[in-house]
Every structure is written in structure tokens, then in C-alpha cells.
Amino acid sequence: MFDVVLSDGRLKTKCVLAPKMNHLVRTGKLAAHSILRGMARSF
């Protein structure tokens, strides 16, 4: 189980990486201080 902190540069939130995504950490595809690109969503 891995903790993940997501930030948009202004706000941040801490969450837990879904267990089925652990392979991204173990294979080095998701490392500390990684920059992720995604779609913006507003709620």
C-alpha cells in the first residue's frame, strides 16, 4: 500500500494508491516527485 500526495501547485490532498496500481511504483513508472498529467475536472 502506498500513500500518494496530489497537488495542483496551490492545493494538495493525501490519498492511498489503489492496490492494483502498486505495479507502477514497483516498476519505477511512478516514482517520488513524479509529475502526472491528467484531465481537469470540476465538481
Short mmCIF file of the C-alpha atoms (twelve columns), coordinates in Angstrom:
data_MODEL
# 
_entry.id   MODEL 
# 
loop_
_atom_site.group_PDB 
_atom_site.id 
_atom_site.type_symbol 
_atom_site.label_atom_id 
_atom_site.label_alt_id 
_atom_site.label_comp_id 
_atom_site.label_asym_id 
_atom_site.label_seq_id 
_atom_site.Cartn_x 
_atom_site.Cartn_y 
_atom_site.Cartn_z 
_atom_site.pdbx_PDB_model_num 
ATOM 1  C CA . MET A 1  0.000   0.000  0.000   1 
ATOM 2  C CA . PHE A 2  1.406   3.392  -0.994  1 
ATOM 3  C CA . ASP A 3  0.427   6.890  0.123   1 
ATOM 4  C CA . VAL A 4  0.185   9.492  -2.636  1 
ATOM 5  C CA . VAL A 5  0.061   13.270 -2.300  1 
ATOM 6  C CA . LEU A 6  -1.602  15.046 -5.211  1 
ATOM 7  C CA . SER A 7  -1.135  18.780 -5.735  1 
ATOM 8  C CA . ASP A 8  -2.126  21.322 -8.352  1 
ATOM 9  C CA . GLY A 9  0.517   23.754 -7.100  1 
ATOM 10 C CA . ARG A 10 -1.953  25.524 -4.838  1 
ATOM 11 C CA . LEU A 11 -3.878  22.806 -3.010  1 
ATOM 12 C CA . LYS A 12 -2.849  19.285 -2.046  1 
ATOM 13 C CA . THR A 13 -4.507  16.127 -0.794  1 
ATOM 14 C CA . LYS A 14 -3.178  12.829 0.529   1 
ATOM 15 C CA . CYS A 15 -4.687  9.548  -0.623  1 
ATOM 16 C CA . VAL A 16 -3.853  5.855  -0.935  1 
ATOM 17 C CA . LEU A 17 -2.853  4.331  -4.254  1 
ATOM 18 C CA . ALA A 18 -5.239  1.564  -5.304  1 
ATOM 19 C CA . PRO A 19 -3.559  -1.827 -4.732  1 
ATOM 20 C CA . LYS A 20 -3.973  -2.789 -8.397  1 
ATOM 21 C CA . MET A 21 -1.730  0.217  -9.264  1 
ATOM 22 C CA . ASN A 22 1.170   -0.858 -6.989  1 
ATOM 23 C CA . HIS A 23 2.992   -2.252 -10.026 1 
ATOM 24 C CA . LEU A 24 3.550   1.334  -11.214 1 
ATOM 25 C CA . VAL A 25 5.653   2.007  -8.110  1 
ATOM 26 C CA . ARG A 26 7.439   -1.345 -8.158  1 
ATOM 27 C CA . THR A 27 8.451   -0.974 -11.814 1 
ATOM 28 C CA . GLY A 28 9.563   2.641  -11.371 1 
ATOM 29 C CA . LYS A 29 6.889   4.107  -13.649 1 
ATOM 30 C CA . LEU A 30 5.582   6.125  -10.686 1 
ATOM 31 C CA . ALA A 31 8.389   7.494  -8.514  1 
ATOM 32 C CA . ALA A 32 8.757   10.108 -5.796  1 
ATOM 33 C CA . HIS A 33 8.214   13.661 -7.058  1 
ATOM 34 C CA . SER A 34 6.661   12.438 -10.321 1 
ATOM 35 C CA . ILE A 35 4.645   14.893 -12.369 1 
ATOM 36 C CA . LEU A 36 1.393   13.402 -13.590 1 
ATOM 37 C CA . ARG A 37 -0.701  14.714 -16.419 1 
ATOM 38 C CA . GLY A 38 -4.445  14.267 -16.348 1 
ATOM 39 C CA . MET A 39 -7.733  15.756 -17.321 1 
ATOM 40 C CA . ALA A 40 -9.056  18.665 -15.286 1 
ATOM 41 C CA . ARG A 41 -12.348 18.086 -13.525 1 
ATOM 42 C CA . SER A 42 -14.547 20.451 -11.630 1 
ATOM 43 C CA . PHE A 43 -17.077 19.336 -9.071  1 
# 
